[in-house]
Structures are given as structure tokens and as C-alpha cells.
Amino acid sequence: MAALSNTGFLRIWQIVGDPKAEPPIPALIPIGKSTWWQGVKSGKFPQPVKLGARTTAWRVEDIRKLMDSFAGVSQ
């Protein structure tokens, strides 16, 4: 989590990673896109923010909170 800023937005490829990018983007949460979207739909993952007609993102704060909740489960 050290690479995340305190505020801002993340696109889906920044959250679930993109191994085909050059250089590859590591996943913050190692799941597939469809699994991510299912979690968003079910309420397990945070709701996105529409930044434009074709731009969807998530608040860094929400992703940090989600990652912290995962860390709490494994302890």
C-alpha cells in the first residue's frame, strides 16, 4: 500500500492489475475484472465514481479501507 497516495482515484486496471501492460501493473487486489465487478454489484467492494461518460474510478480511500479489512481478516 505504500505506493498509493492518500487521496485520488484508481482505475480498475490499477486495482486488479494488468500483466499485459508495458511495464506490467501489479494487482493491489489479485482478482479478475469480472470478479471485481460482481463484488461491486453485490456490495462486497466499494461503489465506483463516474468521472466522465467512459471513465469509472474508485476513491483511494475506499480501496485502502477495503485492503485494511482484508488484512484484518487474516490476522
PQR file with spaces between the fields and no chain letter, atoms N, CA, C, O and H, PARSE charges and radii, in Angstrom:
ATOM       1  N    MET     1       0.812   -1.204    0.000 -0.4000 1.5000
ATOM       2  CA   MET     1       0.000    0.000    0.000 -0.0000 2.0000
ATOM       3  C    MET     1       0.849    1.259    0.000  0.5500 1.7000
ATOM       4  O    MET     1       0.306    2.356   -0.130 -0.5500 1.4000
ATOM       5  N    ALA     2       2.138    1.142    0.139 -0.4000 1.5000
ATOM       6  CA   ALA     2       2.997    2.314    0.204 -0.0000 2.0000
ATOM       7  C    ALA     2       2.954    3.135   -1.071  0.5500 1.7000
ATOM       8  O    ALA     2       3.197    4.341   -1.030 -0.5500 1.4000
ATOM       9  H    ALA     2       2.579    0.251    0.245  0.4000 1.0000
ATOM      10  N    ALA     3       2.648    2.509   -2.210 -0.4000 1.5000
ATOM      11  CA   ALA     3       2.639    3.208   -3.483 -0.0000 2.0000
ATOM      12  C    ALA     3       1.377    4.043   -3.678  0.5500 1.7000
ATOM      13  O    ALA     3       1.335    4.875   -4.584 -0.5500 1.4000
ATOM      14  H    ALA     3       2.450    1.529   -2.243  0.4000 1.0000
ATOM      15  N    LEU     4       0.360    3.847   -2.865 -0.4000 1.5000
ATOM      16  CA   LEU     4      -0.882    4.599   -3.007 -0.0000 2.0000
ATOM      17  C    LEU     4      -0.769    5.980   -2.383  0.5500 1.7000
ATOM      18  O    LEU     4      -0.192    6.146   -1.308 -0.5500 1.4000
ATOM      19  H    LEU     4       0.394    3.171   -2.129  0.4000 1.0000
ATOM      20  N    SER     5      -1.324    6.962   -3.067 -0.4000 1.5000
ATOM      21  CA   SER     5      -1.389    8.293   -2.478 -0.0000 2.0000
ATOM      22  C    SER     5      -2.496    8.294   -1.415  0.5500 1.7000
ATOM      23  O    SER     5      -3.241    7.322   -1.292 -0.5500 1.4000
ATOM      24  H    SER     5      -1.793    6.828   -3.940  0.4000 1.0000
ATOM      25  N    ASN     6      -2.597    9.361   -0.665 -0.4000 1.5000
ATOM      26  CA   ASN     6      -3.614    9.432    0.384 -0.0000 2.0000
ATOM      27  C    ASN     6      -5.002    9.708   -0.168  0.5500 1.7000
ATOM      28  O    ASN     6      -6.001    9.255    0.390 -0.5500 1.4000
ATOM      29  H    ASN     6      -1.992   10.151   -0.765  0.4000 1.0000
ATOM      30  N    THR     7      -5.061   10.453   -1.269 -0.4000 1.5000
ATOM      31  CA   THR     7      -6.338   10.767   -1.894 -0.0000 2.0000
ATOM      32  C    THR     7      -6.208   10.596   -3.390  0.5500 1.7000
ATOM      33  O    THR     7      -5.104   10.463   -3.918 -0.5500 1.4000
ATOM      34  H    THR     7      -4.249   10.821   -1.723  0.4000 1.0000
ATOM      35  N    GLY     8      -7.322   10.601   -4.061 -0.4000 1.5000
ATOM      36  CA   GLY     8      -7.322   10.484   -5.514 -0.0000 2.0000
ATOM      37  C    GLY     8      -8.225    9.349   -5.952  0.5500 1.7000
ATOM      38  O    GLY     8      -9.089    8.887   -5.207 -0.5500 1.4000
ATOM      39  H    GLY     8      -8.219   10.709   -3.632  0.4000 1.0000
ATOM      40  N    PHE     9      -7.999    8.912   -7.183 -0.4000 1.5000
ATOM      41  CA   PHE     9      -8.826    7.880   -7.775 -0.0000 2.0000
ATOM      42  C    PHE     9      -7.966    6.803   -8.406  0.5500 1.7000
ATOM      43  O    PHE     9      -6.842    7.063   -8.834 -0.5500 1.4000
ATOM      44  H    PHE     9      -7.297    9.287   -7.788  0.4000 1.0000
ATOM      45  N    LEU    10      -8.503    5.585   -8.460 -0.4000 1.5000
ATOM      46  CA   LEU    10      -7.842    4.463   -9.116 -0.0000 2.0000
ATOM      47  C    LEU    10      -8.778    3.885  -10.164  0.5500 1.7000
ATOM      48  O    LEU    10      -9.977    3.738   -9.929 -0.5500 1.4000
ATOM      49  H    LEU    10      -9.416    5.374   -8.112  0.4000 1.0000
ATOM      50  N    ARG    11      -8.220    3.561  -11.316 -0.4000 1.5000
ATOM      51  CA   ARG    11      -8.985    2.868  -12.353 -0.0000 2.0000
ATOM      52  C    ARG    11      -8.920    1.377  -12.072  0.5500 1.7000
ATOM      53  O    ARG    11      -8.090    0.928  -11.281 -0.5500 1.4000
ATOM      54  H    ARG    11      -7.246    3.681  -11.507  0.4000 1.0000
ATOM      55  N    ILE    12      -9.789    0.607  -12.714 -0.4000 1.5000
ATOM      56  CA   ILE    12      -9.875   -0.826  -12.428 -0.0000 2.0000
ATOM      57  C    ILE    12      -8.558   -1.543  -12.674  0.5500 1.7000
ATOM      58  O    ILE    12      -8.193   -2.435  -11.909 -0.5500 1.4000
ATOM      59  H    ILE    12     -10.463    0.972  -13.357  0.4000 1.0000
ATOM      60  N    TRP    13      -7.834   -1.171  -13.730 -0.4000 1.5000
ATOM      61  CA   TRP    13      -6.566   -1.844  -14.034 -0.0000 2.0000
ATOM      62  C    TRP    13      -5.508   -1.556  -12.982  0.5500 1.7000
ATOM      63  O    TRP    13      -4.552   -2.320  -12.845 -0.5500 1.4000
ATOM      64  H    TRP    13      -8.130   -0.446  -14.352  0.4000 1.0000
ATOM      65  N    GLN    14      -5.660   -0.471  -12.241 -0.4000 1.5000
ATOM      66  CA   GLN    14      -4.737   -0.182  -11.155 -0.0000 2.0000
ATOM      67  C    GLN    14      -5.066   -1.007   -9.914  0.5500 1.7000
ATOM      68  O    GLN    14      -4.200   -1.247   -9.073 -0.5500 1.4000
ATOM      69  H    GLN    14      -6.436    0.149  -12.353  0.4000 1.0000
ATOM      70  N    ILE    15      -6.314   -1.437   -9.807 -0.4000 1.5000
ATOM      71  CA   ILE    15      -6.755   -2.226   -8.655 -0.0000 2.0000
ATOM      72  C    ILE    15      -6.487   -3.713   -8.881  0.5500 1.7000
ATOM      73  O    ILE    15      -5.884   -4.373   -8.034 -0.5500 1.4000
ATOM      74  H    ILE    15      -7.017   -1.243  -10.490  0.4000 1.0000
ATOM      75  N    VAL    16      -6.936   -4.242  -10.023 -0.4000 1.5000
ATOM      76  CA   VAL    16      -6.801   -5.681  -10.282 -0.0000 2.0000
ATOM      77  C    VAL    16      -5.553   -6.018  -11.089  0.5500 1.7000
ATOM      78  O    VAL    16      -5.274   -7.191  -11.338 -0.5500 1.4000
ATOM      79  H    VAL    16      -7.426   -3.707  -10.711  0.4000 1.0000
ATOM      80  N    GLY    17      -4.800   -5.000  -11.500 -0.4000 1.5000
ATOM      81  CA   GLY    17      -3.551   -5.217  -12.221 -0.0000 2.0000
ATOM      82  C    GLY    17      -3.751   -5.459  -13.705  0.5500 1.7000
ATOM      83  O    GLY    17      -4.865   -5.711  -14.165 -0.5500 1.4000
ATOM      84  H    GLY    17      -5.026   -4.048  -11.298  0.4000 1.0000
ATOM      85  N    ASP    18      -2.658   -5.380  -14.446 -0.4000 1.5000
ATOM      86  CA   ASP    18      -2.660   -5.635  -15.885 -0.0000 2.0000
ATOM      87  C    ASP    18      -1.305   -6.211  -16.278  0.5500 1.7000
ATOM      88  O    ASP    18      -0.362   -5.463  -16.536 -0.5500 1.4000
ATOM      89  H    ASP    18      -1.753   -5.176  -14.073  0.4000 1.0000
ATOM      90  N    PRO    19      -1.203   -7.548  -16.326 -0.5600 1.5000
ATOM      91  CA   PRO    19       0.082   -8.170  -16.651  0.2800 2.0000
ATOM      92  C    PRO    19       0.519   -7.943  -18.095  0.5500 1.7000
ATOM      93  O    PRO    19       1.692   -8.130  -18.417 -0.5500 1.4000
ATOM      94  N    LYS    20      -0.400   -7.545  -18.968 -0.4000 1.5000
ATOM      95  CA   LYS    20      -0.060   -7.322  -20.384 -0.0000 2.0000
ATOM      96  C    LYS    20       0.452   -5.916  -20.655  0.5500 1.7000
ATOM      97  O    LYS    20       0.958   -5.641  -21.743 -0.5500 1.4000
ATOM      98  H    LYS    20      -1.354   -7.393  -18.706  0.4000 1.0000
ATOM      99  N    ALA    21       0.328   -5.026  -19.683 -0.4000 1.5000
ATOM     100  CA   ALA    21       0.815   -3.649  -19.857 -0.0000 2.0000
ATOM     101  C    ALA    21       2.336   -3.655  -19.909  0.5500 1.7000
ATOM     102  O    ALA    21       2.979   -4.607  -19.467 -0.5500 1.4000
ATOM     103  H    ALA    21      -0.083   -5.249  -18.799  0.4000 1.0000
ATOM     104  N    GLU    22       2.896   -2.599  -20.446 -0.4000 1.5000
ATOM     105  CA   GLU    22       4.359   -2.487  -20.518 -0.0000 2.0000
ATOM     106  C    GLU    22       4.790   -1.234  -19.783  0.5500 1.7000
ATOM     107  O    GLU    22       4.586   -0.149  -20.328 -0.5500 1.4000
ATOM     108  H    GLU    22       2.373   -1.826  -20.805  0.4000 1.0000
ATOM     109  N    PRO    23       5.357   -1.288  -18.618 -0.5600 1.5000
ATOM     110  CA   PRO    23       5.651   -2.481  -17.819  0.2800 2.0000
ATOM     111  C    PRO    23       4.381   -3.018  -17.164  0.5500 1.7000
ATOM     112  O    PRO    23       3.407   -2.281  -17.009 -0.5500 1.4000
ATOM     113  N    PRO    24       4.382   -4.298  -16.777 -0.5600 1.5000
ATOM     114  CA   PRO    24       3.194   -4.893  -16.141  0.2800 2.0000
ATOM     115  C    PRO    24       2.787   -4.132  -14.873  0.5500 1.7000
ATOM     116  O    PRO    24       3.635   -3.644  -14.125 -0.5500 1.4000
ATOM     117  N    ILE    25       1.487   -4.043  -14.654 -0.4000 1.5000
ATOM     118  CA   ILE    25       0.951   -3.347  -13.482 -0.0000 2.0000
ATOM     119  C    ILE    25       0.541   -4.404  -12.455  0.5500 1.7000
ATOM     120  O    ILE    25      -0.364   -5.197  -12.713 -0.5500 1.4000
ATOM     121  H    ILE    25       0.799   -4.439  -15.262  0.4000 1.0000
ATOM     122  N    PRO    26       1.201   -4.421  -11.292 -0.5600 1.5000
ATOM     123  CA   PRO    26       0.842   -5.424  -10.281  0.2800 2.0000
ATOM     124  C    PRO    26      -0.526   -5.120   -9.662  0.5500 1.7000
ATOM     125  O    PRO    26      -0.932   -3.961   -9.568 -0.5500 1.4000
ATOM     126  N    ALA    27      -1.220   -6.162   -9.247 -0.4000 1.5000
ATOM     127  CA   ALA    27      -2.554   -6.018   -8.657 -0.0000 2.0000
ATOM     128  C    ALA    27      -2.453   -5.599   -7.195  0.5500 1.7000
ATOM     129  O    ALA    27      -1.627   -6.121   -6.445 -0.5500 1.4000
ATOM     130  H    ALA    27      -0.891   -7.103   -9.324  0.4000 1.0000
ATOM     131  N    LEU    28      -3.295   -4.656   -6.801 -0.4000 1.5000
ATOM     132  CA   LEU    28      -3.450   -4.332   -5.383 -0.0000 2.0000
ATOM     133  C    LEU    28      -4.326   -5.397   -4.736  0.5500 1.7000
ATOM     134  O    LEU    28      -4.093   -5.815   -3.602 -0.5500 1.4000
ATOM     135  H    LEU    28      -3.965   -4.232   -7.410  0.4000 1.0000
ATOM     136  N    ILE    29      -5.342   -5.825   -5.485 -0.4000 1.5000
ATOM     137  CA   ILE    29      -6.251   -6.873   -5.043 -0.0000 2.0000
ATOM     138  C    ILE    29      -6.242   -7.920   -6.155  0.5500 1.7000
ATOM     139  O    ILE    29      -6.814   -7.684   -7.219 -0.5500 1.4000
ATOM     140  H    ILE    29      -5.532   -5.485   -6.406  0.4000 1.0000
ATOM     141  N    PRO    30      -5.610   -9.061   -5.935 -0.5600 1.5000
ATOM     142  CA   PRO    30      -5.389  -10.037   -7.000  0.2800 2.0000
ATOM     143  C    PRO    30      -6.620  -10.877   -7.355  0.5500 1.7000
ATOM     144  O    PRO    30      -6.721  -12.047   -6.985 -0.5500 1.4000
ATOM     145  N    ILE    31      -7.546  -10.256   -8.075 -0.4000 1.5000
ATOM     146  CA   ILE    31      -8.728  -10.951   -8.584 -0.0000 2.0000
ATOM     147  C    ILE    31      -8.946  -10.500  -10.022  0.5500 1.7000
ATOM     148  O    ILE    31      -8.328   -9.534  -10.471 -0.5500 1.4000
ATOM     149  H    ILE    31      -7.464   -9.306   -8.376  0.4000 1.0000
ATOM     150  N    GLY    32      -9.808  -11.183  -10.737 -0.4000 1.5000
ATOM     151  CA   GLY    32     -10.124  -10.813  -12.114 -0.0000 2.0000
ATOM     152  C    GLY    32     -11.128   -9.669  -12.181  0.5500 1.7000
ATOM     153  O    GLY    32     -11.800   -9.352  -11.199 -0.5500 1.4000
ATOM     154  H    GLY    32     -10.309  -11.968  -10.372  0.4000 1.0000
ATOM     155  N    LYS    33     -11.217   -9.058  -13.357 -0.4000 1.5000
ATOM     156  CA   LYS    33     -12.152   -7.938  -13.542 -0.0000 2.0000
ATOM     157  C    LYS    33     -13.597   -8.345  -13.298  0.5500 1.7000
ATOM     158  O    LYS    33     -14.347   -7.624  -12.640 -0.5500 1.4000
ATOM     159  H    LYS    33     -10.671   -9.315  -14.154  0.4000 1.0000
ATOM     160  N    SER    34     -13.990   -9.510  -13.832 -0.4000 1.5000
ATOM     161  CA   SER    34     -15.385   -9.918  -13.665 -0.0000 2.0000
ATOM     162  C    SER    34     -15.712  -10.188  -12.198  0.5500 1.7000
ATOM     163  O    SER    34     -16.812   -9.877  -11.741 -0.5500 1.4000
ATOM     164  H    SER    34     -13.380  -10.095  -14.366  0.4000 1.0000
ATOM     165  N    THR    35     -14.772  -10.759  -11.465 -0.4000 1.5000
ATOM     166  CA   THR    35     -14.968  -10.989  -10.028 -0.0000 2.0000
ATOM     167  C    THR    35     -15.073   -9.657   -9.301  0.5500 1.7000
ATOM     168  O    THR    35     -15.890   -9.506   -8.392 -0.5500 1.4000
ATOM     169  H    THR    35     -13.878  -11.012  -11.837  0.4000 1.0000
ATOM     170  N    TRP    36     -14.244   -8.681   -9.699 -0.4000 1.5000
ATOM     171  CA   TRP    36     -14.310   -7.348   -9.107 -0.0000 2.0000
ATOM     172  C    TRP    36     -15.691   -6.743   -9.321  0.5500 1.7000
ATOM     173  O    TRP    36     -16.309   -6.244   -8.380 -0.5500 1.4000
ATOM     174  H    TRP    36     -13.580   -8.803  -10.437  0.4000 1.0000
ATOM     175  N    TRP    37     -16.177   -6.788  -10.569 -0.4000 1.5000
ATOM     176  CA   TRP    37     -17.480   -6.193  -10.867 -0.0000 2.0000
ATOM     177  C    TRP    37     -18.615   -6.921  -10.144  0.5500 1.7000
ATOM     178  O    TRP    37     -19.583   -6.277   -9.740 -0.5500 1.4000
ATOM     179  H    TRP    37     -15.676   -7.193  -11.333  0.4000 1.0000
ATOM     180  N    GLN    38     -18.528   -8.233   -9.971 -0.4000 1.5000
ATOM     181  CA   GLN    38     -19.531   -8.966   -9.200 -0.0000 2.0000
ATOM     182  C    GLN    38     -19.536   -8.497   -7.751  0.5500 1.7000
ATOM     183  O    GLN    38     -20.596   -8.348   -7.142 -0.5500 1.4000
ATOM     184  H    GLN    38     -17.742   -8.756  -10.299  0.4000 1.0000
ATOM     185  N    GLY    39     -18.331   -8.264   -7.194 -0.4000 1.5000
ATOM     186  CA   GLY    39     -18.227   -7.763   -5.824 -0.0000 2.0000
ATOM     187  C    GLY    39     -18.788   -6.362   -5.668  0.5500 1.7000
ATOM     188  O    GLY    39     -19.391   -6.036   -4.646 -0.5500 1.4000
ATOM     189  H    GLY    39     -17.470   -8.386   -7.688  0.4000 1.0000
ATOM     190  N    VAL    40     -18.587   -5.532   -6.689 -0.4000 1.5000
ATOM     191  CA   VAL    40     -19.153   -4.178   -6.672 -0.0000 2.0000
ATOM     192  C    VAL    40     -20.675   -4.269   -6.692  0.5500 1.7000
ATOM     193  O    VAL    40     -21.360   -3.588   -5.930 -0.5500 1.4000
ATOM     194  H    VAL    40     -18.097   -5.797   -7.520  0.4000 1.0000
ATOM     195  N    LYS    41     -21.191   -5.117   -7.572 -0.4000 1.5000
ATOM     196  CA   LYS    41     -22.643   -5.266   -7.704 -0.0000 2.0000
ATOM     197  C    LYS    41     -23.275   -5.788   -6.420  0.5500 1.7000
ATOM     198  O    LYS    41     -24.354   -5.342   -6.029 -0.5500 1.4000
ATOM     199  H    LYS    41     -20.635   -5.670   -8.192  0.4000 1.0000
ATOM     200  N    SER    42     -22.599   -6.743   -5.758 -0.4000 1.5000
ATOM     201  CA   SER    42     -23.151   -7.335   -4.541 -0.0000 2.0000
ATOM     202  C    SER    42     -22.947   -6.467   -3.296  0.5500 1.7000
ATOM     203  O    SER    42     -23.559   -6.722   -2.259 -0.5500 1.4000
ATOM     204  H    SER    42     -21.723   -7.106   -6.075  0.4000 1.0000
ATOM     205  N    GLY    43     -22.089   -5.441   -3.392 -0.4000 1.5000
ATOM     206  CA   GLY    43     -21.820   -4.579   -2.246 -0.0000 2.0000
ATOM     207  C    GLY    43     -20.601   -4.999   -1.442  0.5500 1.7000
ATOM     208  O    GLY    43     -20.269   -4.357   -0.445 -0.5500 1.4000
ATOM     209  H    GLY    43     -21.591   -5.234   -4.234  0.4000 1.0000
ATOM     210  N    LYS    44     -19.933   -6.060   -1.855 -0.4000 1.5000
ATOM     211  CA   LYS    44     -18.734   -6.519   -1.158 -0.0000 2.0000
ATOM     212  C    LYS    44     -17.567   -5.547   -1.368  0.5500 1.7000
ATOM     213  O    LYS    44     -16.737   -5.368   -0.477 -0.5500 1.4000
ATOM     214  H    LYS    44     -20.202   -6.581   -2.664  0.4000 1.0000
ATOM     215  N    PHE    45     -17.508   -4.926   -2.540 -0.4000 1.5000
ATOM     216  CA   PHE    45     -16.464   -3.965   -2.880 -0.0000 2.0000
ATOM     217  C    PHE    45     -17.089   -2.582   -3.035  0.5500 1.7000
ATOM     218  O    PHE    45     -18.294   -2.476   -3.262 -0.5500 1.4000
ATOM     219  H    PHE    45     -18.182   -5.072   -3.264  0.4000 1.0000
ATOM     220  N    PRO    46     -16.282   -1.512   -2.916 -0.5600 1.5000
ATOM     221  CA   PRO    46     -16.822   -0.151   -2.979  0.2800 2.0000
ATOM     222  C    PRO    46     -17.455    0.192   -4.325  0.5500 1.7000
ATOM     223  O    PRO    46     -17.085   -0.350   -5.366 -0.5500 1.4000
ATOM     224  N    GLN    47     -18.402    1.089   -4.270 -0.4000 1.5000
ATOM     225  CA   GLN    47     -19.048    1.581   -5.482 -0.0000 2.0000
ATOM     226  C    GLN    47     -18.111    2.542   -6.216  0.5500 1.7000
ATOM     227  O    GLN    47     -17.373    3.296   -5.582 -0.5500 1.4000
ATOM     228  H    GLN    47     -18.703    1.528   -3.424  0.4000 1.0000
ATOM     229  N    PRO    48     -18.138    2.516   -7.542 -0.5600 1.5000
ATOM     230  CA   PRO    48     -17.278    3.414   -8.318  0.2800 2.0000
ATOM     231  C    PRO    48     -17.849    4.821   -8.402  0.5500 1.7000
ATOM     232  O    PRO    48     -18.995    5.079   -8.033 -0.5500 1.4000
ATOM     233  N    VAL    49     -17.017    5.711   -8.897 -0.4000 1.5000
ATOM     234  CA   VAL    49     -17.392    7.099   -9.157 -0.0000 2.0000
ATOM     235  C    VAL    49     -17.245    7.316  -10.659  0.5500 1.7000
ATOM     236  O    VAL    49     -16.205    6.977  -11.224 -0.5500 1.4000
ATOM     237  H    VAL    49     -16.086    5.502   -9.197  0.4000 1.0000
ATOM     238  N    LYS    50     -18.251    7.867  -11.311 -0.4000 1.5000
ATOM     239  CA   LYS    50     -18.152    8.172  -12.731 -0.0000 2.0000
ATOM     240  C    LYS    50     -17.462    9.527  -12.884  0.5500 1.7000
ATOM     241  O    LYS    50     -17.972   10.548  -12.422 -0.5500 1.4000
ATOM     242  H    LYS    50     -19.096    8.142  -10.851  0.4000 1.0000
ATOM     243  N    LEU    51     -16.307    9.526  -13.532 -0.4000 1.5000
ATOM     244  CA   LEU    51     -15.566   10.763  -13.758 -0.0000 2.0000
ATOM     245  C    LEU    51     -15.874   11.357  -15.130  0.5500 1.7000
ATOM     246  O    LEU    51     -15.552   12.515  -15.396 -0.5500 1.4000
ATOM     247  H    LEU    51     -15.892    8.697  -13.907  0.4000 1.0000
ATOM     248  N    GLY    52     -16.487   10.577  -15.980 -0.4000 1.5000
ATOM     249  CA   GLY    52     -16.854   11.016  -17.322 -0.0000 2.0000
ATOM     250  C    GLY    52     -17.734    9.950  -17.952  0.5500 1.7000
ATOM     251  O    GLY    52     -18.052    8.943  -17.320 -0.5500 1.4000
ATOM     252  H    GLY    52     -16.749    9.637  -15.763  0.4000 1.0000
ATOM     253  N    ALA    53     -18.123   10.176  -19.195 -0.4000 1.5000
ATOM     254  CA   ALA    53     -19.010    9.237  -19.875 -0.0000 2.0000
ATOM     255  C    ALA    53     -18.405    7.843  -19.978  0.5500 1.7000
ATOM     256  O    ALA    53     -19.125    6.848  -19.892 -0.5500 1.4000
ATOM     257  H    ALA    53     -17.864   10.995  -19.708  0.4000 1.0000
ATOM     258  N    ARG    54     -17.090    7.760  -20.159 -0.4000 1.5000
ATOM     259  CA   ARG    54     -16.425    6.463  -20.297 -0.0000 2.0000
ATOM     260  C    ARG    54     -15.316    6.256  -19.280  0.5500 1.7000
ATOM     261  O    ARG    54     -14.401    5.464  -19.507 -0.5500 1.4000
ATOM     262  H    ARG    54     -16.505    8.567  -20.229  0.4000 1.0000
ATOM     263  N    THR    55     -15.394    6.964  -18.160 -0.4000 1.5000
ATOM     264  CA   THR    55     -14.342    6.875  -17.148 -0.0000 2.0000
ATOM     265  C    THR    55     -14.950    6.554  -15.786  0.5500 1.7000
ATOM     266  O    THR    55     -15.698    7.347  -15.214 -0.5500 1.4000
ATOM     267  H    THR    55     -16.137    7.607  -17.975  0.4000 1.0000
ATOM     268  N    THR    56     -14.610    5.374  -15.288 -0.4000 1.5000
ATOM     269  CA   THR    56     -15.065    4.922  -13.977 -0.0000 2.0000
ATOM     270  C    THR    56     -13.837    4.734  -13.102  0.5500 1.7000
ATOM     271  O    THR    56     -12.823    4.203  -13.554 -0.5500 1.4000
ATOM     272  H    THR    56     -14.003    4.730  -15.753  0.4000 1.0000
ATOM     273  N    ALA    57     -13.925    5.165  -11.859 -0.4000 1.5000
ATOM     274  CA   ALA    57     -12.790    5.051  -10.940 -0.0000 2.0000
ATOM     275  C    ALA    57     -13.312    4.815   -9.524  0.5500 1.7000
ATOM     276  O    ALA    57     -14.506    4.932   -9.246 -0.5500 1.4000
ATOM     277  H    ALA    57     -14.750    5.596  -11.492  0.4000 1.0000
ATOM     278  N    TRP    58     -12.377    4.482   -8.647 -0.4000 1.5000
ATOM     279  CA   TRP    58     -12.689    4.274   -7.230 -0.0000 2.0000
ATOM     280  C    TRP    58     -11.823    5.190   -6.397  0.5500 1.7000
ATOM     281  O    TRP    58     -10.672    5.451   -6.748 -0.5500 1.4000
ATOM     282  H    TRP    58     -11.407    4.388   -8.873  0.4000 1.0000
ATOM     283  N    ARG    59     -12.363    5.679   -5.301 -0.4000 1.5000
ATOM     284  CA   ARG    59     -11.602    6.550   -4.402 -0.0000 2.0000
ATOM     285  C    ARG    59     -10.493    5.738   -3.726  0.5500 1.7000
ATOM     286  O    ARG    59     -10.722    4.616   -3.275 -0.5500 1.4000
ATOM     287  H    ARG    59     -13.297    5.468   -5.016  0.4000 1.0000
ATOM     288  N    VAL    60      -9.309    6.309   -3.661 -0.4000 1.5000
ATOM     289  CA   VAL    60      -8.184    5.646   -2.998 -0.0000 2.0000
ATOM     290  C    VAL    60      -8.549    5.306   -1.561  0.5500 1.7000
ATOM     291  O    VAL    60      -8.194    4.237   -1.063 -0.5500 1.4000
ATOM     292  H    VAL    60      -9.123    7.221   -4.027  0.4000 1.0000
ATOM     293  N    GLU    61      -9.249    6.200   -0.901 -0.4000 1.5000
ATOM     294  CA   GLU    61      -9.627    5.973    0.486 -0.0000 2.0000
ATOM     295  C    GLU    61     -10.472    4.705    0.630  0.5500 1.7000
ATOM     296  O    GLU    61     -10.293    3.941    1.579 -0.5500 1.4000
ATOM     297  H    GLU    61      -9.538    7.068   -1.305  0.4000 1.0000
ATOM     298  N    ASP    62     -11.401    4.482   -0.322 -0.4000 1.5000
ATOM     299  CA   ASP    62     -12.262    3.298   -0.276 -0.0000 2.0000
ATOM     300  C    ASP    62     -11.458    2.020   -0.510  0.5500 1.7000
ATOM     301  O    ASP    62     -11.717    0.995    0.122 -0.5500 1.4000
ATOM     302  H    ASP    62     -11.547    5.102   -1.092  0.4000 1.0000
ATOM     303  N    ILE    63     -10.489    2.081   -1.412 -0.4000 1.5000
ATOM     304  CA   ILE    63      -9.659    0.910   -1.705 -0.0000 2.0000
ATOM     305  C    ILE    63      -8.751    0.606   -0.515  0.5500 1.7000
ATOM     306  O    ILE    63      -8.558   -0.558   -0.165 -0.5500 1.4000
ATOM     307  H    ILE    63     -10.279    2.913   -1.926  0.4000 1.0000
ATOM     308  N    ARG    64      -8.193    1.650    0.110 -0.4000 1.5000
ATOM     309  CA   ARG    64      -7.374    1.436    1.312 -0.0000 2.0000
ATOM     310  C    ARG    64      -8.193    0.762    2.413  0.5500 1.7000
ATOM     311  O    ARG    64      -7.726   -0.176    3.059 -0.5500 1.4000
ATOM     312  H    ARG    64      -8.350    2.596   -0.174  0.4000 1.0000
ATOM     313  N    LYS    65      -9.414    1.246    2.618 -0.4000 1.5000
ATOM     314  CA   LYS    65     -10.295    0.681    3.637 -0.0000 2.0000
ATOM     315  C    LYS    65     -10.603   -0.783    3.333  0.5500 1.7000
ATOM     316  O    LYS    65     -10.623   -1.614    4.241 -0.5500 1.4000
ATOM     317  H    LYS    65      -9.794    2.008    2.093  0.4000 1.0000
ATOM     318  N    LEU    66     -10.842   -1.104    2.064 -0.4000 1.5000
ATOM     319  CA   LEU    66     -11.094   -2.484    1.665 -0.0000 2.0000
ATOM     320  C    LEU    66      -9.875   -3.356    1.920  0.5500 1.7000
ATOM     321  O    LEU    66     -10.006   -4.459    2.450 -0.5500 1.4000
ATOM     322  H    LEU    66     -10.825   -0.429    1.326  0.4000 1.0000
ATOM     323  N    MET    67      -8.693   -2.879    1.551 -0.4000 1.5000
ATOM     324  CA   MET    67      -7.465   -3.637    1.771 -0.0000 2.0000
ATOM     325  C    MET    67      -7.187   -3.832    3.266  0.5500 1.7000
ATOM     326  O    MET    67      -6.717   -4.891    3.682 -0.5500 1.4000
ATOM     327  H    MET    67      -8.587   -1.982    1.120  0.4000 1.0000
ATOM     328  N    ASP    68      -7.477   -2.819    4.058 -0.4000 1.5000
ATOM     329  CA   ASP    68      -7.325   -2.935    5.512 -0.0000 2.0000
ATOM     330  C    ASP    68      -8.267   -3.989    6.089  0.5500 1.7000
ATOM     331  O    ASP    68      -7.905   -4.723    7.009 -0.5500 1.4000
ATOM     332  H    ASP    68      -7.859   -1.959    3.721  0.4000 1.0000
ATOM     333  N    SER    69      -9.484   -4.054    5.537 -0.4000 1.5000
ATOM     334  CA   SER    69     -10.443   -5.057    6.030 -0.0000 2.0000
ATOM     335  C    SER    69      -9.964   -6.460    5.688  0.5500 1.7000
ATOM     336  O    SER    69     -10.174   -7.385    6.473 -0.5500 1.4000
ATOM     337  H    SER    69      -9.779   -3.458    4.791  0.4000 1.0000
ATOM     338  N    PHE    70      -9.324   -6.641    4.532 -0.4000 1.5000
ATOM     339  CA   PHE    70      -8.746   -7.948    4.184 -0.0000 2.0000
ATOM     340  C    PHE    70      -7.609   -8.299    5.141  0.5500 1.7000
ATOM     341  O    PHE    70      -7.492   -9.447    5.572 -0.5500 1.4000
ATOM     342  H    PHE    70      -9.153   -5.890    3.895  0.4000 1.0000
ATOM     343  N    ALA    71      -6.781   -7.327    5.471 -0.4000 1.5000
ATOM     344  CA   ALA    71      -5.659   -7.562    6.384 -0.0000 2.0000
ATOM     345  C    ALA    71      -6.167   -7.944    7.774  0.5500 1.7000
ATOM     346  O    ALA    71      -5.565   -8.774    8.456 -0.5500 1.4000
ATOM     347  H    ALA    71      -6.877   -6.395    5.122  0.4000 1.0000
ATOM     348  N    GLY    72      -7.261   -7.341    8.184 -0.4000 1.5000
ATOM     349  CA   GLY    72      -7.840   -7.653    9.485 -0.0000 2.0000
ATOM     350  C    GLY    72      -8.393   -9.066    9.567  0.5500 1.7000
ATOM     351  O    GLY    72      -8.377   -9.680   10.634 -0.5500 1.4000
ATOM     352  H    GLY    72      -7.750   -6.667    7.630  0.4000 1.0000
ATOM     353  N    VAL    73      -8.882   -9.584    8.451 -0.4000 1.5000
ATOM     354  CA   VAL    73      -9.433  -10.931    8.408 -0.0000 2.0000
ATOM     355  C    VAL    73      -8.339  -11.974    8.576  0.5500 1.7000
ATOM     356  O    VAL    73      -8.552  -12.994    9.231 -0.5500 1.4000
ATOM     357  H    VAL    73      -8.895   -9.085    7.585  0.4000 1.0000
ATOM     358  N    SER    74      -7.156  -11.726    7.985 -0.4000 1.5000
ATOM     359  CA   SER    74      -6.099  -12.723    8.007 -0.0000 2.0000
ATOM     360  C    SER    74      -5.305  -12.716    9.310  0.5500 1.7000
ATOM     361  O    SER    74      -4.512  -13.631    9.534 -0.5500 1.4000
ATOM     362  H    SER    74      -6.983  -10.897    7.453  0.4000 1.0000
ATOM     363  N    GLN    75      -5.483  -11.741   10.159 -0.4000 1.5000
ATOM     364  CA   GLN    75      -4.706  -11.662   11.393 -0.0000 2.0000
ATOM     365  C    GLN    75      -5.333  -12.470   12.502  0.5500 1.7000
ATOM     366  O    GLN    75      -4.803  -12.512   13.612 -0.5500 1.4000
ATOM     367  H    GLN    75      -6.127  -10.998    9.977  0.4000 1.0000
